[in-house]
Amino acid sequence: QVRVVESGGGLVQPGGSLRLSCAGSGFTFNTYGMRWYRQAPGKERELIVSISRVGGGSINYADSVKGRFTISVDNAKNTVFLQMNSLKPEDTAVYYCNRFPAPVNWGKGTLVTVSS
């Protein structure tokens, strides 16, 4: 079954850090690109970071996370990580990952809440 599963969310204070994981299965992981998205309450899903090819490609960050978030890859584990530092309350959202091209069905996401 082709799917992606996100994990690692939680409650963190402003200025804190979290690392999210995205595990892919059922496809040749390093031949695809991967993207992280987030959806804040009452807002549309937003693309925040992409890597053009997991096996080695260009990385692009949305201005809203640039300099604070970092994407990385563990090819052996078919997993993409999102290291999030200096978190702000406005980073509160459900975070999703998906491959591209040919995105798969969306996973359940992982909730990140930034609050004191």
N, C-alpha and C positions, 0 to 999 in steps of 0.2 A: 504494500500500500504506500503510495506516494503521499508524504505529509511532512509538515513542520510542526514542532512543538516548542513553545516558549516557556521559560521558567526564570526564576530569580527575582521577581518583583517583591515588593514589601513596603513597609512604612519607614521613612527616613526623614531626619530633620534637615531643614535647609542648610546647605553647605556640605552635606554628607555625600556618600558614594554608594553605588550599587553596581553589580555586574549581572547583566542579563545573558541568558543562553538561548540559542536557537538550534535545536537538533533536527537535522534533515534525515529522512529515510526513504528508501524506495527509488532513489534516483542517484545518478553519478554526480555526487555533490560538487566536485571541483571543476565540473564543466559548465556550471551555471554561475550567474551572479546572484547576490543575495541583497535584500533590502530590509531595513528596519523602518517601521511606521509607528505612529502613535495616534491615539484618538482620545482627546480630552472630553470631559462631559459637555454635551451640547454642541460639540464641534465635529467637523468632518475629519476623516482619517488623513494624517499628514505624513508625507515621506520625509524622514529625517537623515538617513544615511544609506548609501548604497556602495557596494563593491562590484565592479563590472564583471569580475570572474573570481570565484573563490580560489582557484589555483594560482592567482596572481594577476591583479587587475587594478584599475584606477579606483580611487575612493573619493566620494563626494559627500559633504556634510551640508545640511541646511544651516543657514545663518544662525538660527535659533539655538543650535547645539554646538556649533563650531568652536573648537578650543576647549570644550568641556567633555565631549563624548568621543570615544575611540572604538572603532570596530576592529576586531581581530578574528583570526580563523585557526581552528585546529582541524586540519584535513583528516588526520587519523581518526578523529572522533565524529567527523561529519557535523561539526558544530561551529557556529558563528557566535561570537560574544559581542556584547555592547557594554563597555566600561563607561559608566556615567559618574562624573565628578562634579563638584560644586553645584549640586542639585538645587533647584529653585521651586517654589510652590507651583509655578506655571508649567513645570515638567510633569505634574500630576496627570496621569493618563493610563490607558491600557496600551501596552506596547505589543506590537505584532511583528513577525518577520515573514518573509515570503521570498521565493526564488524568482528570478527573471532571466530570460523570457519564460513564458508559459507558467504563470503563477498557479499554485495549487490551491485547494480549498483553504480558506483562512482557518488558522488555529483559534484556540480560545483566548490567546494573548496572556499577558501577565500584567497585573495591576501594580503600578508604582504610585505611591502617595507620598508627597513631600509636604510635611507639616510639622509644626512645633507643638 
